[in-house]
Amino acid sequence: MLKAAIIGCGGISWAHARGYEALKGRVEVTAVADVRKDAAEKLGASLGGEAYTDYEKMLRDADVDFVDICLPHKLHKPVILKALAAGKHAMCEKPMCLTVKDADEIVEAVRKSGKKFMPAHNQLFAPALQEAKRLIGEGLIGKIHFIRTQDCFRNNGISGWRTNRDEMGGGELIDTGYHPNYMMNYFAPAPVAQVFAMGGRYRVTMDGEDTGFVALKFQDGSMGNILSSWAFPVPSGGYIFSVTGERGELLGTHNLLVLKALGMSDARREWPNAKDTFIAEIEHFAECLDTGREPLQTASDGRDVVRLITAEYESMATGRAVSYGGSAGRQSASHEVVARA
């Protein structure tokens, strides 16, 4: 039985709570922490964990194997480092941190600690993305020419720390836009060579952008496009990703995959009863702790996303394309396909 603690008891923690409820008997939440006593007590009562208002005291006193960090963006790095220093495995909600320097520190801290760490890139656990990754790896659509990833919806308004650029680390692009950024890295056929990004604020009152548009060039000559917004829903039929190659295209949502192969009728596969991605990611991390294998995404993958978003914000600020030396698309154990739901 693994023992978990949740640090941060706001809205996203309740999505993670679904994972722990589904894994009763394998993972037990023994503690939760939040500076707001009422929030900690509410989540603790729901999951059966002791409520703390001081997460450092919780790290010292509670019987915990790993922590699940669900805090505002600016707090991710210090809490990750303190959890690792306390001898705990850790997973952290997106974004992993706010700067490349912070990401480098986290990667080094994970290495020194010998503990497992996973950035919680939950959408990669959707069955359509996993199947697309497998088929691309088998060469089904041949050499990749173009990738598009999208995550857009009409946000009815934000408040609190999310309206503040310093607390967020930017605007929408480092929040919801983080998802299509890590999806782009997951599918990328080669390291990124160049990034050009634009941002706009059309609907949501906030310091940063509510919409981001990114054009990418990879070192092998292929191209990519990221679109993310809180101002409007996903265009182009609602697909959240498409990968176009020399022999066809794979496109889909979380639970639908369409193959458009040249000279063939379209083929569709659906997963109507697919596992919730928050449940799937927590189950995967628990399996990694049980077996000792590396998670689907590691601290290095989290650093790659932070590097890419940092380059995007530099491009937005300067109005120019940014040459880029990241490692997106590298083929490593952390990019293997997980068992599909």
PADREN-872230 format. One record per residue (C-alpha): residue number from 1; residue in three letters; y, z, x. Coordinates in nm, 3 decimals. Each point is the difference from the previous one (the first is absolute). Layout:
<atoms>
num NUM&residu ALA&c2 Y&c3 Z&c1 X $
...
</atoms>
This chain:
<atoms>
num 1&residu MET&c2 0.000&c3 0.000&c1 0.000 $
num 2&residu LEU&c2 0.332&c3 -0.110&c1 0.150 $
num 3&residu LYS&c2 0.301&c3 0.220&c1 -0.066 $
num 4&residu ALA&c2 0.336&c3 -0.167&c1 -0.058 $
num 5&residu ALA&c2 0.361&c3 0.105&c1 -0.039 $
num 6&residu ILE&c2 0.281&c3 -0.201&c1 -0.159 $
num 7&residu ILE&c2 0.346&c3 0.044&c1 0.152 $
num 8&residu GLY&c2 0.267&c3 -0.112&c1 -0.246 $
num 9&residu CYS&c2 -0.061&c3 0.039&c1 -0.372 $
num 10&residu GLY&c2 0.231&c3 -0.267&c1 -0.143 $
num 11&residu GLY&c2 -0.089&c3 -0.306&c1 -0.206 $
num 12&residu ILE&c2 -0.221&c3 -0.183&c1 0.250 $
num 13&residu SER&c2 -0.212&c3 0.311&c1 0.060 $
num 14&residu TRP&c2 -0.133&c3 -0.033&c1 -0.356 $
num 15&residu ALA&c2 -0.128&c3 -0.350&c1 0.078 $
num 16&residu HIS&c2 -0.183&c3 0.150&c1 0.300 $
num 17&residu ALA&c2 -0.125&c3 0.280&c1 -0.223 $
num 18&residu ARG&c2 -0.204&c3 -0.259&c1 -0.193 $
num 19&residu GLY&c2 -0.195&c3 -0.061&c1 0.319 $
num 20&residu TYR&c2 -0.085&c3 0.365&c1 0.048 $
num 21&residu GLU&c2 -0.098&c3 0.042&c1 -0.363 $
num 22&residu ALA&c2 -0.235&c3 -0.300&c1 0.036 $
num 23&residu LEU&c2 -0.151&c3 0.145&c1 0.320 $
num 24&residu LYS&c2 -0.078&c3 0.349&c1 -0.126 $
num 25&residu GLY&c2 -0.311&c3 0.120&c1 0.177 $
num 26&residu ARG&c2 0.089&c3 -0.194&c1 0.317 $
num 27&residu VAL&c2 0.361&c3 0.103&c1 0.058 $
num 28&residu GLU&c2 0.163&c3 0.325&c1 -0.112 $
num 29&residu VAL&c2 0.377&c3 0.052&c1 -0.009 $
num 30&residu THR&c2 0.041&c3 0.351&c1 0.132 $
num 31&residu ALA&c2 0.380&c3 0.005&c1 0.038 $
num 32&residu VAL&c2 0.320&c3 -0.179&c1 -0.099 $
num 33&residu ALA&c2 0.352&c3 0.047&c1 0.133 $
num 34&residu ASP&c2 0.350&c3 -0.081&c1 -0.119 $
num 35&residu VAL&c2 0.338&c3 0.171&c1 0.048 $
num 36&residu ARG&c2 0.028&c3 -0.007&c1 -0.380 $
num 37&residu LYS&c2 -0.221&c3 0.287&c1 -0.110 $
num 38&residu ASP&c2 -0.044&c3 -0.135&c1 -0.353 $
num 39&residu ALA&c2 -0.117&c3 -0.341&c1 0.126 $
num 40&residu ALA&c2 -0.250&c3 0.159&c1 0.241 $
num 41&residu GLU&c2 -0.136&c3 0.234&c1 -0.267 $
num 42&residu LYS&c2 -0.039&c3 -0.281&c1 -0.253 $
num 43&residu LEU&c2 -0.197&c3 -0.227&c1 0.235 $
num 44&residu GLY&c2 -0.194&c3 0.294&c1 0.141 $
num 45&residu ALA&c2 -0.104&c3 0.111&c1 -0.347 $
num 46&residu SER&c2 -0.113&c3 -0.354&c1 -0.083 $
num 47&residu LEU&c2 -0.213&c3 -0.041&c1 0.313 $
num 48&residu GLY&c2 -0.104&c3 0.360&c1 0.063 $
num 49&residu GLY&c2 0.190&c3 0.038&c1 0.327 $
num 50&residu GLU&c2 0.211&c3 0.296&c1 0.114 $
num 51&residu ALA&c2 0.373&c3 -0.075&c1 -0.029 $
num 52&residu TYR&c2 0.229&c3 0.043&c1 0.302 $
num 53&residu THR&c2 0.375&c3 -0.053&c1 0.038 $
num 54&residu ASP&c2 -0.026&c3 -0.008&c1 0.382 $
num 55&residu TYR&c2 -0.230&c3 -0.276&c1 0.128 $
num 56&residu GLU&c2 -0.004&c3 0.145&c1 0.354 $
num 57&residu LYS&c2 -0.135&c3 0.328&c1 -0.136 $
num 58&residu MET&c2 -0.256&c3 -0.202&c1 -0.196 $
num 59&residu LEU&c2 -0.108&c3 -0.180&c1 0.320 $
num 60&residu ARG&c2 -0.048&c3 0.337&c1 0.169 $
num 61&residu ASP&c2 -0.168&c3 0.190&c1 -0.282 $
num 62&residu ALA&c2 -0.182&c3 -0.237&c1 -0.235 $
num 63&residu ASP&c2 -0.360&c3 -0.118&c1 0.053 $
num 64&residu VAL&c2 0.071&c3 -0.374&c1 0.034 $
num 65&residu ASP&c2 -0.171&c3 -0.294&c1 0.177 $
num 66&residu PHE&c2 0.268&c3 -0.259&c1 -0.073 $
num 67&residu VAL&c2 0.344&c3 -0.034&c1 -0.153 $
num 68&residu ASP&c2 0.132&c3 -0.265&c1 -0.235 $
num 69&residu ILE&c2 0.377&c3 -0.042&c1 0.051 $
num 70&residu CYS&c2 0.197&c3 -0.106&c1 -0.309 $
num 71&residu LEU&c2 0.356&c3 0.085&c1 0.104 $
num 72&residu PRO&c2 0.333&c3 -0.189&c1 0.007 $
num 73&residu HIS&c2 0.007&c3 -0.261&c1 0.275 $
num 74&residu LYS&c2 0.215&c3 0.189&c1 0.251 $
num 75&residu LEU&c2 -0.243&c3 0.293&c1 0.009 $
num 76&residu HIS&c2 -0.315&c3 -0.198&c1 0.080 $
num 77&residu LYS&c2 0.017&c3 0.000&c1 0.380 $
num 78&residu PRO&c2 0.064&c3 0.373&c1 0.061 $
num 79&residu VAL&c2 -0.270&c3 0.104&c1 -0.246 $
num 80&residu ILE&c2 -0.255&c3 -0.246&c1 0.147 $
num 81&residu LEU&c2 0.065&c3 0.140&c1 0.348 $
num 82&residu LYS&c2 -0.028&c3 0.363&c1 -0.114 $
num 83&residu ALA&c2 -0.320&c3 -0.068&c1 -0.192 $
num 84&residu LEU&c2 -0.162&c3 -0.164&c1 0.302 $
num 85&residu ALA&c2 0.121&c3 0.284&c1 0.225 $
num 86&residu ALA&c2 -0.166&c3 0.245&c1 -0.241 $
num 87&residu GLY&c2 -0.331&c3 -0.181&c1 0.049 $
num 88&residu LYS&c2 -0.008&c3 -0.176&c1 -0.338 $
num 89&residu HIS&c2 -0.093&c3 -0.358&c1 -0.078 $
num 90&residu ALA&c2 0.276&c3 -0.169&c1 -0.201 $
num 91&residu MET&c2 0.086&c3 -0.284&c1 -0.231 $
num 92&residu CYS&c2 0.358&c3 -0.082&c1 -0.097 $
num 93&residu GLU&c2 0.167&c3 -0.189&c1 -0.280 $
num 94&residu LYS&c2 0.209&c3 -0.304&c1 0.087 $
num 95&residu PRO&c2 0.204&c3 -0.049&c1 0.210 $
num 96&residu MET&c2 -0.173&c3 0.169&c1 0.292 $
num 97&residu CYS&c2 0.343&c3 0.074&c1 0.151 $
num 98&residu LEU&c2 0.347&c3 -0.155&c1 0.031 $
num 99&residu THR&c2 0.037&c3 -0.127&c1 0.358 $
num 100&residu VAL&c2 -0.213&c3 -0.168&c1 0.266 $
num 101&residu LYS&c2 0.066&c3 0.295&c1 0.233 $
num 102&residu ASP&c2 -0.137&c3 0.239&c1 -0.262 $
num 103&residu ALA&c2 -0.301&c3 -0.228&c1 -0.052 $
num 104&residu ASP&c2 -0.071&c3 0.000&c1 0.374 $
num 105&residu GLU&c2 0.008&c3 0.381&c1 -0.002 $
num 106&residu ILE&c2 -0.246&c3 0.013&c1 -0.289 $
num 107&residu VAL&c2 -0.241&c3 -0.243&c1 0.167 $
num 108&residu GLU&c2 0.005&c3 0.209&c1 0.318 $
num 109&residu ALA&c2 -0.040&c3 0.328&c1 -0.192 $
num 110&residu VAL&c2 -0.304&c3 -0.139&c1 -0.184 $
num 111&residu ARG&c2 -0.152&c3 -0.112&c1 0.331 $
num 112&residu LYS&c2 0.052&c3 0.340&c1 0.163 $
num 113&residu SER&c2 -0.120&c3 0.198&c1 -0.302 $
num 114&residu GLY&c2 -0.332&c3 -0.180&c1 -0.038 $
num 115&residu LYS&c2 0.050&c3 0.026&c1 -0.377 $
num 116&residu LYS&c2 -0.025&c3 -0.276&c1 -0.258 $
num 117&residu PHE&c2 0.321&c3 -0.134&c1 -0.149 $
num 118&residu MET&c2 0.047&c3 -0.262&c1 -0.272 $
num 119&residu PRO&c2 0.322&c3 -0.143&c1 -0.140 $
num 120&residu ALA&c2 -0.062&c3 -0.021&c1 -0.374 $
num 121&residu HIS&c2 0.020&c3 -0.378&c1 -0.051 $
num 122&residu ASN&c2 -0.172&c3 0.026&c1 -0.335 $
num 123&residu GLN&c2 0.038&c3 -0.361&c1 -0.118 $
num 124&residu LEU&c2 -0.230&c3 -0.122&c1 0.278 $
num 125&residu PHE&c2 -0.284&c3 0.170&c1 -0.186 $
num 126&residu ALA&c2 0.037&c3 -0.234&c1 -0.298 $
num 127&residu PRO&c2 -0.321&c3 -0.205&c1 -0.031 $
num 128&residu ALA&c2 0.181&c3 -0.336&c1 -0.016 $
num 129&residu LEU&c2 0.174&c3 0.065&c1 0.334 $
num 130&residu GLN&c2 -0.324&c3 0.114&c1 0.160 $
num 131&residu GLU&c2 -0.188&c3 -0.306&c1 -0.123 $
num 132&residu ALA&c2 0.280&c3 -0.233&c1 0.112 $
num 133&residu LYS&c2 -0.005&c3 0.159&c1 0.345 $
num 134&residu ARG&c2 -0.377&c3 -0.051&c1 0.023 $
num 135&residu LEU&c2 0.015&c3 -0.365&c1 -0.110 $
num 136&residu ILE&c2 0.284&c3 -0.076&c1 0.240 $
num 137&residu GLY&c2 -0.199&c3 0.161&c1 0.281 $
num 138&residu GLU&c2 -0.294&c3 -0.227&c1 -0.087 $
num 139&residu GLY&c2 0.225&c3 -0.305&c1 0.035 $
num 140&residu LEU&c2 -0.014&c3 -0.102&c1 -0.367 $
num 141&residu ILE&c2 0.353&c3 -0.145&c1 -0.010 $
num 142&residu GLY&c2 0.017&c3 -0.093&c1 0.368 $
num 143&residu LYS&c2 0.304&c3 0.050&c1 0.219 $
num 144&residu ILE&c2 0.274&c3 0.190&c1 -0.179 $
num 145&residu HIS&c2 0.332&c3 -0.180&c1 -0.048 $
num 146&residu PHE&c2 0.196&c3 0.229&c1 -0.236 $
num 147&residu ILE&c2 -0.018&c3 0.353&c1 -0.147 $
num 148&residu ARG&c2 0.206&c3 0.150&c1 -0.283 $
num 149&residu THR&c2 -0.005&c3 0.367&c1 -0.105 $
num 150&residu GLN&c2 0.201&c3 0.146&c1 -0.289 $
num 151&residu ASP&c2 0.063&c3 0.329&c1 -0.178 $
num 152&residu CYS&c2 0.273&c3 -0.017&c1 -0.261 $
num 153&residu PHE&c2 0.077&c3 0.182&c1 -0.322 $
num 154&residu ARG&c2 0.299&c3 0.102&c1 -0.210 $
num 155&residu ASN&c2 0.083&c3 0.353&c1 0.106 $
num 156&residu ASN&c2 0.177&c3 0.198&c1 -0.271 $
num 157&residu GLY&c2 0.193&c3 0.202&c1 0.255 $
num 158&residu ILE&c2 -0.049&c3 0.243&c1 0.286 $
num 159&residu SER&c2 0.154&c3 0.337&c1 0.082 $
num 160&residu GLY&c2 0.004&c3 0.265&c1 0.269 $
num 161&residu TRP&c2 -0.098&c3 -0.082&c1 0.357 $
num 162&residu ARG&c2 -0.098&c3 -0.359&c1 -0.081 $
num 163&residu THR&c2 0.365&c3 -0.091&c1 -0.061 $
num 164&residu ASN&c2 0.089&c3 0.103&c1 0.358 $
num 165&residu ARG&c2 -0.055&c3 -0.252&c1 0.279 $
num 166&residu ASP&c2 -0.042&c3 0.270&c1 0.267 $
num 167&residu GLU&c2 -0.267&c3 0.186&c1 -0.199 $
num 168&residu MET&c2 -0.180&c3 -0.324&c1 -0.089 $
num 169&residu GLY&c2 0.031&c3 -0.170&c1 0.338 $
num 170&residu GLY&c2 0.151&c3 -0.301&c1 -0.179 $
num 171&residu GLY&c2 -0.028&c3 -0.130&c1 -0.353 $
num 172&residu GLU&c2 -0.271&c3 -0.146&c1 -0.219 $
num 173&residu LEU&c2 -0.157&c3 -0.193&c1 0.291 $
num 174&residu ILE&c2 -0.125&c3 0.318&c1 0.170 $
num 175&residu ASP&c2 -0.118&c3 0.145&c1 -0.331 $
num 176&residu THR&c2 -0.178&c3 -0.237&c1 -0.237 $
num 177&residu GLY&c2 0.059&c3 -0.279&c1 0.253 $
num 178&residu TYR&c2 -0.223&c3 0.185&c1 0.244 $
num 179&residu HIS&c2 -0.304&c3 -0.121&c1 -0.198 $
num 180&residu PRO&c2 0.051&c3 -0.376&c1 0.046 $
num 181&residu ASN&c2 0.091&c3 0.066&c1 0.364 $
num 182&residu TYR&c2 -0.333&c3 0.163&c1 0.080 $
num 183&residu MET&c2 -0.178&c3 -0.266&c1 -0.207 $
num 184&residu MET&c2 0.170&c3 -0.266&c1 0.213 $
num 185&residu ASN&c2 -0.120&c3 0.171&c1 0.317 $
num 186&residu TYR&c2 -0.351&c3 0.029&c1 -0.143 $
num 187&residu PHE&c2 -0.029&c3 -0.373&c1 -0.065 $
num 188&residu ALA&c2 0.206&c3 -0.121&c1 0.299 $
num 189&residu PRO&c2 -0.193&c3 -0.251&c1 0.216 $
num 190&residu ALA&c2 0.204&c3 0.072&c1 0.315 $
num 191&residu PRO&c2 0.275&c3 0.230&c1 0.129 $
num 192&residu VAL&c2 0.345&c3 -0.042&c1 -0.154 $
num 193&residu ALA&c2 0.241&c3 -0.210&c1 0.206 $
num 194&residu GLN&c2 0.317&c3 -0.001&c1 -0.210 $
num 195&residu VAL&c2 0.144&c3 0.180&c1 -0.303 $
num 196&residu PHE&c2 0.292&c3 -0.093&c1 -0.228 $
num 197&residu ALA&c2 0.088&c3 0.230&c1 -0.288 $
num 198&residu MET&c2 0.257&c3 0.026&c1 -0.279 $
num 199&residu GLY&c2 0.071&c3 0.285&c1 -0.239 $
num 200&residu GLY&c2 0.187&c3 0.030&c1 -0.327 $
num 201&residu ARG&c2 0.090&c3 0.269&c1 -0.252 $
num 202&residu TYR&c2 -0.013&c3 -0.138&c1 -0.353 $
num 203&residu ARG&c2 -0.100&c3 0.278&c1 -0.236 $
num 204&residu VAL&c2 -0.067&c3 0.343&c1 0.152 $
num 205&residu THR&c2 0.277&c3 0.239&c1 0.106 $
num 206&residu MET&c2 -0.089&c3 0.102&c1 0.356 $
num 207&residu ASP&c2 0.125&c3 -0.016&c1 0.359 $
num 208&residu GLY&c2 -0.245&c3 -0.266&c1 0.112 $
num 209&residu GLU&c2 -0.130&c3 -0.330&c1 -0.134 $
num 210&residu ASP&c2 -0.201&c3 -0.016&c1 -0.322 $
num 211&residu THR&c2 -0.144&c3 -0.341&c1 0.098 $
num 212&residu GLY&c2 -0.124&c3 -0.136&c1 0.330 $
num 213&residu PHE&c2 -0.102&c3 -0.352&c1 0.102 $
num 214&residu VAL&c2 -0.166&c3 -0.065&c1 0.338 $
num 215&residu ALA&c2 -0.103&c3 -0.320&c1 0.180 $
num 216&residu LEU&c2 -0.247&c3 0.030&c1 0.288 $
num 217&residu LYS&c2 -0.128&c3 -0.229&c1 0.274 $
num 218&residu PHE&c2 -0.321&c3 0.091&c1 0.180 $
num 219&residu GLN&c2 -0.088&c3 -0.082&c1 0.358 $
num 220&residu ASP&c2 -0.261&c3 -0.256&c1 -0.108 $
num 221&residu GLY&c2 0.264&c3 -0.193&c1 -0.199 $
num 222&residu SER&c2 -0.100&c3 0.125&c1 -0.344 $
num 223&residu MET&c2 0.264&c3 0.144&c1 -0.234 $
num 224&residu GLY&c2 0.038&c3 0.284&c1 -0.248 $
num 225&residu ASN&c2 0.226&c3 0.122&c1 -0.278 $
num 226&residu ILE&c2 0.046&c3 0.354&c1 -0.136 $
num 227&residu LEU&c2 0.182&c3 0.064&c1 -0.329 $
num 228&residu SER&c2 0.055&c3 0.347&c1 -0.139 $
num 229&residu SER&c2 0.234&c3 0.123&c1 -0.270 $
num 230&residu TRP&c2 0.095&c3 0.271&c1 -0.245 $
num 231&residu ALA&c2 0.222&c3 -0.247&c1 -0.188 $
num 232&residu PHE&c2 -0.257&c3 -0.238&c1 -0.153 $
num 233&residu PRO&c2 -0.377&c3 -0.041&c1 -0.046 $
num 234&residu VAL&c2 -0.222&c3 -0.208&c1 0.227 $
num 235&residu PRO&c2 0.076&c3 -0.372&c1 -0.043 $
num 236&residu SER&c2 -0.248&c3 -0.288&c1 0.041 $
num 237&residu GLY&c2 -0.253&c3 0.112&c1 -0.258 $
num 238&residu GLY&c2 -0.030&c3 0.360&c1 0.108 $
num 239&residu TYR&c2 -0.213&c3 -0.045&c1 0.311 $
num 240&residu ILE&c2 0.060&c3 0.260&c1 0.269 $
num 241&residu PHE&c2 -0.146&c3 -0.200&c1 0.289 $
num 242&residu SER&c2 -0.093&c3 -0.354&c1 0.092 $
num 243&residu VAL&c2 -0.149&c3 -0.134&c1 0.322 $
num 244&residu THR&c2 0.009&c3 -0.376&c1 0.050 $
num 245&residu GLY&c2 -0.220&c3 -0.169&c1 0.256 $
num 246&residu GLU&c2 -0.102&c3 -0.351&c1 0.102 $
num 247&residu ARG&c2 -0.283&c3 -0.006&c1 -0.256 $
num 248&residu GLY&c2 0.153&c3 0.183&c1 -0.294 $
num 249&residu GLU&c2 0.168&c3 0.314&c1 -0.127 $
num 250&residu LEU&c2 -0.099&c3 0.355&c1 -0.096 $
num 251&residu LEU&c2 0.237&c3 0.180&c1 -0.233 $
num 252&residu GLY&c2 -0.024&c3 0.302&c1 -0.218 $
num 253&residu THR&c2 0.101&c3 0.335&c1 -0.138 $
num 254&residu HIS&c2 -0.176&c3 0.328&c1 0.074 $
num 255&residu ASN&c2 -0.298&c3 -0.080&c1 -0.224 $
num 256&residu LEU&c2 0.008&c3 -0.380&c1 -0.029 $
num 257&residu LEU&c2 -0.070&c3 -0.256&c1 0.272 $
num 258&residu VAL&c2 0.042&c3 -0.376&c1 -0.045 $
num 259&residu LEU&c2 -0.135&c3 -0.259&c1 0.245 $
num 260&residu LYS&c2 0.171&c3 -0.338&c1 -0.008 $
num 261&residu ALA&c2 -0.214&c3 -0.203&c1 0.240 $
num 262&residu LEU&c2 0.095&c3 -0.360&c1 0.071 $
num 263&residu GLY&c2 -0.208&c3 -0.243&c1 -0.206 $
num 264&residu MET&c2 -0.158&c3 0.275&c1 -0.211 $
num 265&residu SER&c2 0.068&c3 0.170&c1 -0.332 $
num 266&residu ASP&c2 0.173&c3 0.336&c1 0.016 $
num 267&residu ALA&c2 -0.235&c3 0.298&c1 0.030 $
num 268&residu ARG&c2 0.093&c3 0.344&c1 -0.131 $
num 269&residu ARG&c2 -0.145&c3 0.344&c1 0.056 $
num 270&residu GLU&c2 0.114&c3 0.310&c1 -0.185 $
num 271&residu TRP&c2 -0.071&c3 0.371&c1 0.039 $
num 272&residu PRO&c2 0.085&c3 0.140&c1 -0.347 $
num 273&residu ASN&c2 -0.135&c3 0.345&c1 0.084 $
num 274&residu ALA&c2 0.137&c3 0.023&c1 0.353 $
num 275&residu LYS&c2 0.047&c3 0.342&c1 0.152 $
num 276&residu ASP&c2 0.355&c3 0.138&c1 0.004 $
num 277&residu THR&c2 0.137&c3 -0.076&c1 0.349 $
num 278&residu PHE&c2 0.120&c3 0.358&c1 0.049 $
num 279&residu ILE&c2 -0.353&c3 0.122&c1 -0.072 $
num 280&residu ALA&c2 -0.145&c3 -0.266&c1 0.230 $
num 281&residu GLU&c2 0.225&c3 0.085&c1 0.295 $
num 282&residu ILE&c2 -0.070&c3 0.374&c1 -0.021 $
num 283&residu GLU&c2 -0.374&c3 -0.066&c1 -0.032 $
num 284&residu HIS&c2 0.018&c3 -0.229&c1 0.304 $
num 285&residu PHE&c2 0.182&c3 0.262&c1 0.209 $
num 286&residu ALA&c2 -0.255&c3 0.265&c1 -0.100 $
num 287&residu GLU&c2 -0.280&c3 -0.236&c1 0.107 $
num 288&residu CYS&c2 0.173&c3 -0.052&c1 0.335 $
num 289&residu LEU&c2 0.018&c3 0.375&c1 0.054 $
num 290&residu ASP&c2 -0.367&c3 0.037&c1 -0.093 $
num 291&residu THR&c2 -0.122&c3 -0.287&c1 0.220 $
num 292&residu GLY&c2 0.252&c3 0.003&c1 0.285 $
num 293&residu ARG&c2 0.095&c3 -0.367&c1 -0.040 $
num 294&residu GLU&c2 0.357&c3 -0.121&c1 0.016 $
num 295&residu PRO&c2 0.193&c3 -0.051&c1 -0.326 $
num 296&residu LEU&c2 0.081&c3 -0.346&c1 -0.130 $
num 297&residu GLN&c2 0.359&c3 0.064&c1 0.112 $
num 298&residu THR&c2 0.096&c3 0.219&c1 0.296 $
num 299&residu ALA&c2 0.323&c3 0.135&c1 0.148 $
num 300&residu SER&c2 0.028&c3 -0.323&c1 0.201 $
num 301&residu ASP&c2 -0.006&c3 -0.202&c1 -0.322 $
num 302&residu GLY&c2 0.268&c3 0.228&c1 -0.143 $
num 303&residu ARG&c2 0.208&c3 -0.062&c1 0.312 $
num 304&residu ASP&c2 -0.040&c3 -0.377&c1 -0.049 $
num 305&residu VAL&c2 0.148&c3 0.027&c1 -0.351 $
num 306&residu VAL&c2 0.291&c3 0.213&c1 0.123 $
num 307&residu ARG&c2 0.066&c3 -0.253&c1 0.279 $
num 308&residu LEU&c2 0.005&c3 -0.286&c1 -0.248 $
num 309&residu ILE&c2 0.233&c3 0.174&c1 -0.247 $
num 310&residu THR&c2 0.228&c3 0.106&c1 0.286 $
num 311&residu ALA&c2 0.031&c3 -0.365&c1 0.105 $
num 312&residu GLU&c2 0.072&c3 -0.096&c1 -0.362 $
num 313&residu TYR&c2 0.283&c3 0.251&c1 -0.024 $
num 314&residu GLU&c2 0.142&c3 -0.122&c1 0.332 $
num 315&residu SER&c2 -0.003&c3 -0.355&c1 -0.138 $
num 316&residu MET&c2 0.171&c3 0.113&c1 -0.322 $
num 317&residu ALA&c2 0.271&c3 0.176&c1 0.200 $
num 318&residu THR&c2 0.069&c3 -0.288&c1 0.238 $
num 319&residu GLY&c2 -0.064&c3 -0.297&c1 -0.229 $
num 320&residu ARG&c2 -0.218&c3 -0.153&c1 0.271 $
num 321&residu ALA&c2 -0.370&c3 -0.050&c1 0.065 $
num 322&residu VAL&c2 -0.156&c3 0.265&c1 0.226 $
num 323&residu SER&c2 -0.252&c3 -0.085&c1 0.269 $
num 324&residu TYR&c2 -0.286&c3 0.238&c1 -0.033 $
num 325&residu GLY&c2 -0.271&c3 0.138&c1 0.227 $
num 326&residu GLY&c2 -0.219&c3 0.193&c1 -0.243 $
num 327&residu SER&c2 -0.377&c3 -0.008&c1 -0.026 $
num 328&residu ALA&c2 -0.038&c3 -0.094&c1 -0.367 $
num 329&residu GLY&c2 -0.323&c3 -0.180&c1 -0.071 $
num 330&residu ARG&c2 -0.189&c3 0.130&c1 0.300 $
num 331&residu GLN&c2 -0.372&c3 0.011&c1 -0.060 $
num 332&residu SER&c2 -0.119&c3 0.356&c1 0.049 $
num 333&residu ALA&c2 -0.238&c3 0.246&c1 -0.159 $
num 334&residu SER&c2 0.280&c3 0.120&c1 -0.227 $
num 335&residu HIS&c2 0.018&c3 -0.345&c1 -0.160 $
num 336&residu GLU&c2 -0.365&c3 -0.016&c1 -0.104 $
num 337&residu VAL&c2 -0.079&c3 -0.047&c1 -0.366 $
num 338&residu VAL&c2 -0.110&c3 0.315&c1 -0.181 $
num 339&residu ALA&c2 -0.279&c3 0.006&c1 -0.255 $
num 340&residu ARG&c2 0.132&c3 -0.156&c1 -0.320 $
num 341&residu ALA&c2 0.011&c3 0.192&c1 -0.327 $
</atoms>
